[in-house]
Amino acid sequence: MATVKDIARLAGVSTATVSRALAEPEKVAEATRLKIEAIAADVGYSPNAMARSLRTNESRTVVVIVPDVSNLFFTDIIKGIEAVAHKSKYKVLIGDANNDLERGMGYLELISSKQADGVLLLSSLLPLSALLDKNNKPRFPLVMACERYREANIPSVHIDNEYSARIAVESLIQMGHHKIATITGPANNPLCEDRLTGYHRALAQAQIKQTNGYVRAGDFSFASGYRCAEKLLSMDDRPSAICCHNDEMAIGVLKRAREMSFNVPRQLSVVGFDNIIFSEFCTPELTTVHQPRELIGETAMKLMLDILADRKPNPEMTLPTQYLVRGSTASPPMEMRRENAS
């Protein structure tokens, strides 16, 4: 097995230079570093990560705690994190909390055991007491992506959920809809609370009275969208449009509407949120709010690198969204349109 001495001999440099190039590449001239890295790759050299961690007190690893890794929304966020981490020679560990508090807390042990240098948190699942010290400062390098704690000053990357949901509902109103229902995500989820606020504000601004039963609680799954759609479409005063807090629930709505013989969009308009890959491949294609998921991941990892390098990061970054109109929305049938005030 090749050693640092072997690489130093082949590169014509000292063993100290080889060690520095592999452990702290920013401190070595680029030409020298590239030469050493190429030789190390050729001879199959792999430094002992644990030994390096003991010497430098860093693992060059971050852990990403995901609320549910099966949720397609997080795929591109993780991809963005990985891209930036790889360029900076960091490794990424994915911790699937599976929406379980105890399981999510377990991943924080990677910090105390020095197996990870920081945490990228994609959910507000964990209690603040585990994340903040007595001065309300993060106990360890910490960045939040997607969700955030309103009551804590934790560096975060997210979108304006209230505004994005309001724009979606306003678009339906402009099409002539006034019987607009919504399927929310889990209760007490901050981003869902914001999206529900946006829904209510759009209706209030248009002076549309809220109909009892038009707000249904889902859990971000296909199945919950399917179940909620059945309840909404079975109402005597059924809605002409349904806004969902994510695309998976919206696709569940499309399936149940089809089974109940409701034509989308002629009899029912459906709007999702996130613009996951499936939204373009369902029938009809789904109108949705596009989140820049990969950019969210990239930006979150850059914030983490700033923190690890003792650079002061931006405390909060809000990225733009885009409302994408596709085939699942149209003006409502004549009998469901709002009568114009004379």
C-alpha positions in Angstrom: 0.0 0.0 0.0 1.3 3.4 -1.0 2.4 5.8 1.7 2.9 9.6 2.1 6.7 8.9 1.6 6.0 7.2 -1.7 4.0 10.1 -3.0 6.6 12.6 -1.7 9.3 10.7 -3.6 7.4 10.6 -6.8 6.3 14.3 -6.6 9.8 15.5 -5.6 8.5 17.2 -2.5 8.7 16.7 1.3 6.3 14.5 3.2 5.1 17.6 5.0 4.0 19.2 1.7 2.1 16.0 0.7 0.3 15.9 4.1 -0.6 19.6 3.8 -1.8 19.2 0.2 -4.1 16.4 1.2 -5.3 17.8 4.5 -5.2 21.6 3.9 -5.2 22.0 0.1 -5.8 25.8 0.3 -2.3 26.2 1.8 -0.4 24.6 -1.1 0.3 26.1 -4.5 -2.2 24.9 -7.0 0.3 23.3 -9.4 1.9 21.4 -6.5 -1.4 20.3 -5.1 -2.7 19.1 -8.5 0.5 17.1 -9.0 0.3 15.5 -5.6 -3.4 14.7 -6.0 -2.8 13.1 -9.4 0.0 10.9 -8.0 -2.1 9.9 -5.0 -4.9 8.8 -7.3 -2.5 6.9 -9.5 -1.0 4.9 -6.6 -4.4 4.4 -4.9 -3.5 6.3 -1.8 -6.3 6.9 0.7 -5.5 8.9 3.8 -6.7 7.6 7.1 -9.7 9.9 7.7 -9.9 9.1 11.4 -6.2 9.9 12.0 -6.5 13.1 10.1 -9.5 14.0 12.2 -7.6 13.5 15.4 -4.7 15.7 14.1 -6.8 18.6 12.8 -9.9 18.2 15.1 -12.1 18.2 12.0 -13.7 15.5 10.0 -14.4 17.4 6.8 -17.8 15.9 6.9 -21.2 17.4 7.4 -24.5 15.6 8.3 -27.7 16.5 6.5 -30.8 15.6 8.6 -33.7 15.0 6.3 -37.3 14.6 7.8 -38.2 11.9 5.2 -35.7 10.8 2.6 -38.5 9.1 0.6 -40.0 12.6 -0.1 -38.9 13.5 -3.6 -38.7 17.2 -2.7 -35.4 16.7 -0.9 -33.6 14.9 -3.7 -32.4 18.1 -5.6 -31.6 19.9 -2.3 -29.3 17.1 -1.3 -27.8 17.2 -4.9 -27.0 20.9 -4.4 -25.4 20.3 -1.0 -23.3 17.4 -2.4 -22.1 19.5 -5.4 -20.7 22.3 -3.2 -19.4 19.9 -0.6 -17.5 17.9 -3.2 -15.8 21.0 -4.7 -14.6 21.8 -1.2 -13.5 18.3 -0.4 -16.2 17.7 2.2 -18.2 14.5 2.6 -21.9 14.4 3.2 -23.7 12.0 5.5 -27.5 11.7 5.0 -29.5 11.2 8.2 -33.1 10.1 7.5 -35.1 11.2 10.6 -38.2 9.5 9.1 -40.3 12.2 10.9 -39.2 10.7 14.2 -37.8 13.1 16.9 -35.7 10.5 18.7 -34.2 9.2 15.4 -33.4 12.7 14.3 -31.8 13.6 17.6 -29.5 10.5 17.3 -27.7 12.1 14.3 -26.5 15.0 16.5 -24.2 12.5 18.2 -22.1 12.6 15.1 -21.1 16.2 16.2 -20.2 15.2 19.8 -18.2 12.2 18.6 -16.3 14.4 16.1 -17.5 12.4 13.1 -19.1 15.5 11.6 -18.2 19.2 11.7 -21.6 20.6 11.2 -25.3 20.0 10.6 -27.5 21.0 7.7 -31.1 20.7 9.0 -33.9 20.4 6.5 -36.7 20.3 9.0 -37.8 22.1 12.2 -38.4 18.6 13.8 -35.7 18.9 16.4 -36.3 21.0 19.6 -34.4 24.3 19.9 -33.1 23.2 23.3 -30.9 20.6 21.5 -29.6 23.1 19.0 -29.0 26.3 21.0 -27.0 27.1 24.1 -28.1 29.3 27.0 -27.3 32.4 25.0 -29.6 31.2 22.1 -26.5 30.6 19.9 -26.1 27.4 17.9 -24.2 24.8 19.9 -22.4 23.7 16.8 -22.1 24.8 13.1 -25.7 24.7 12.0 -27.6 25.8 8.9 -31.3 25.4 8.1 -32.6 24.8 4.6 -36.3 25.0 3.6 -37.8 25.4 7.0 -36.8 27.7 9.8 -37.4 28.5 13.5 -39.0 32.0 13.7 -37.9 32.4 17.3 -34.2 31.5 16.7 -31.4 33.3 14.8 -30.1 30.3 12.9 -28.6 30.8 9.5 -31.2 29.7 7.0 -32.1 29.4 3.3 -35.7 29.3 2.3 -38.4 30.8 0.1 -41.3 33.1 0.9 -44.0 30.5 1.4 -46.8 32.9 2.3 -46.2 35.0 -0.9 -45.8 32.0 -3.1 -49.1 30.4 -1.9 -50.9 33.7 -2.2 -49.7 34.1 -5.8 -51.1 30.7 -6.7 -54.5 31.4 -5.2 -54.6 34.8 -6.8 -54.0 33.2 -10.2 -57.0 30.9 -9.7 -59.1 33.9 -8.7 -58.1 35.7 -11.8 -59.3 32.7 -13.8 -62.7 33.1 -12.3 -62.5 30.6 -9.4 -64.0 31.5 -6.0 -64.6 28.0 -4.7 -61.0 27.3 -3.9 -60.0 24.6 -1.4 -56.6 23.8 0.0 -54.9 20.6 1.3 -52.2 21.5 3.8 -49.1 19.7 5.0 -48.6 18.5 8.7 -50.0 20.7 11.4 -47.5 23.0 13.2 -45.1 22.9 10.3 -43.8 26.5 9.8 -43.8 26.5 6.0 -47.3 25.0 5.9 -48.6 27.7 8.3 -47.1 30.3 6.0 -48.7 28.8 2.9 -52.1 28.6 4.7 -51.8 32.3 5.6 -51.1 33.1 2.0 -54.2 31.2 1.0 -56.4 33.0 3.5 -55.0 36.4 2.6 -55.6 35.9 -1.1 -59.2 35.0 -0.5 -59.7 37.9 1.9 -58.2 40.4 -0.5 -60.7 39.2 -3.2 -63.5 39.4 -0.6 -64.2 35.7 -1.0 -65.8 34.1 2.0 -64.2 30.9 3.3 -66.4 27.8 2.9 -66.5 25.4 5.8 -64.6 22.2 5.0 -62.5 23.7 2.2 -59.3 23.4 4.4 -58.1 19.8 4.7 -55.0 18.5 6.5 -52.7 16.2 4.6 -49.2 15.0 5.4 -47.3 15.6 2.1 -48.0 12.1 0.9 -49.7 10.9 -2.3 -52.2 9.0 -0.2 -53.2 12.0 1.9 -54.0 14.1 -1.2 -56.0 11.2 -2.5 -58.1 10.9 0.7 -58.6 14.6 1.1 -59.7 14.9 -2.6 -62.4 12.3 -2.0 -63.8 14.3 0.9 -63.7 17.7 -1.0 -65.2 16.3 -4.2 -68.0 14.6 -2.3 -69.2 17.9 -0.8 -72.6 19.3 -1.9 -70.8 22.6 -2.5 -67.7 21.1 -3.9 -64.7 23.3 -4.9 -63.8 24.2 -8.4 -60.1 24.3 -7.6 -57.8 22.7 -5.0 -54.4 24.1 -4.0 -52.0 21.6 -2.4 -49.0 22.3 -0.2 -46.9 20.0 -2.3 -46.9 18.2 -5.6 -47.3 14.7 -4.2 -50.6 15.5 -2.6 -51.7 17.3 -5.8 -50.9 14.1 -7.9 -53.0 12.2 -5.4 -55.8 14.6 -6.1 -55.5 14.0 -9.8 -55.8 10.3 -9.3 -58.9 10.5 -7.1 -60.6 13.1 -9.4 -60.1 10.8 -12.4 -61.6 7.9 -10.5 -64.6 10.0 -9.5 -65.0 11.1 -13.2 -64.1 14.7 -12.7 -62.3 16.1 -15.7 -59.2 18.2 -14.9 -59.1 21.0 -15.7 -62.6 21.4 -17.2 -64.4 20.5 -14.0 -61.6 20.9 -11.4 -58.4 22.9 -11.4 -55.5 21.5 -9.3 -52.3 23.3 -8.2 -49.3 21.8 -6.5 -46.2 23.2 -4.8 -42.4 22.4 -5.4 -42.3 21.4 -9.1 -40.9 17.9 -8.5 -40.0 15.9 -11.6 -43.3 14.0 -11.6 -45.2 17.2 -12.0 -44.4 17.4 -15.7 -45.1 13.7 -16.3 -48.5 13.3 -14.8 -51.8 13.7 -16.8 -52.5 16.6 -17.1 -49.2 18.3 -16.4 -49.4 20.0 -13.0 -49.6 23.7 -12.4 -47.3 24.3 -9.5 -44.9 26.7 -7.6 -41.3 26.1 -8.6 -38.8 26.0 -5.8 -35.1 26.4 -6.7 -34.3 23.2 -4.7 -30.8 22.6 -6.0 -29.9 26.3 -5.4 -31.3 26.0 -1.9 -28.9 23.1 -1.2 -26.0 24.9 -2.8 -26.6 28.1 -0.9 -27.0 26.2 2.4 -23.7 24.4 2.0 -22.0 27.6 1.2 -23.3 29.1 4.4 -22.0 26.1 6.2 -18.5 26.5 4.7 -18.6 30.2 5.8 -19.3 29.1 9.3 -16.7 26.4 9.4 -14.1 28.9 8.0 -15.1 31.5 10.7 -16.6 33.8 8.2 -19.8 35.6 9.2 -22.6 34.1 7.1 -25.8 35.8 6.0 -28.3 35.1 8.8 -31.2 34.5 6.4 -31.5 34.1 2.7 -34.8 34.1 0.8 -34.7 32.7 -2.7 -37.3 33.4 -5.4 -40.0 31.1 -6.7 -41.9 30.9 -10.0 -45.5 30.1 -10.6 -45.7 27.6 -13.5 -49.1 27.4 -15.3 -49.6 24.0 -17.0 -52.5 21.8 -18.0 -54.2 21.2 -14.6 -55.7 24.6 -14.3 -58.3 26.5 -16.4 -61.3 28.8 -15.9 -64.1 27.0 -13.9 -67.3 25.8 -15.6 -70.0 28.5 -16.1 -72.2 27.1 -13.4 -69.4 27.5 -10.8 -68.3 31.0 -11.8 -68.8 33.9 -9.5 -71.6 36.2 -10.6 -70.4 39.6 -11.4 -71.7 42.3 -9.2 -73.9 44.7 -11.1 
